[in-house]
């Protein structure tokens, strides 16, 4: 991961303050629009941490999967033995 150091300015946004995150940071961290973030104050610094979205179902888990043509049938992995997501 490349170290990025850029400036931004705190601006009024309604009753709150807002800071713009530079596009290079957005791209490197692969942040989405309306990304949920946690805000932490540590040693006088504000730390924004992206909240990782948990997969709700198998369809979301494989939403961007591209078939590699290696299989011509479904694989049987046996019965569930843990906290597998239901089909």
Long-range contacts (C-beta under 8 A, 24 or more apart in sequence): 1-28, 2-28, 4-28, 21-48, 55-85, 57-85, 58-85, 58-87, 61-85
